[in-house]
């Protein structure tokens, strides 16, 4: 009976994803700042009712990566070339590749969250990082979606590479614009200074990403 109950809960939860994923994506696209504020408010709710009307940000990011992998498979895009035994292990299964990509994209919200906490003069801790990290996961998921679609155009020889780069550039610019407004509101500073903070946080995130990828490519 416990096994059946767990299966029932799983079926219900998975079915609700089909409803709340597009709703969450629509809310982020229309009102990104309001959606991030919603994420902040949900952190104060009890665990059982948290994110009751949307997908939680980390889950939303992971589901977006899963959909991106499906799109790549449907477009007959081969998996990344594995130049080392470690990368071969990671790319040997879709589950490992999805988890790895999710962790890589999570570096962006992590660095942005840590930048906010430090500039607010708060102690860097898991508790302080959780709320801004969750809010930033919403933005990272949308940016990941743009990157995945653009990558399809770049890796298919019969498609226009310029369109691919344009899609990726549009996603990055949207991400930086929304993140700049977020920093400006949270820190009470001008948009110019907030834009510098947003760009610097993103550059640092990509630097950490390279720090992770380069050793993996050599092991």
MORA-V317917 format. One record per helix or strand of 3 or more residues. SS is the DSSP state (2 for helix, 1 for strand). FROM is the first residue (numbers start at 1). TO is the last residue. If there is no record, write none. Layout:
SS_FROM_TO + SS_FROM_TO
This chain:
2_2_30 + 2_32_42 + 2_47_49 + 2_57_74 + 2_85_90 + 2_94_119 + 2_126_155 + 2_161_187 + 2_191_218
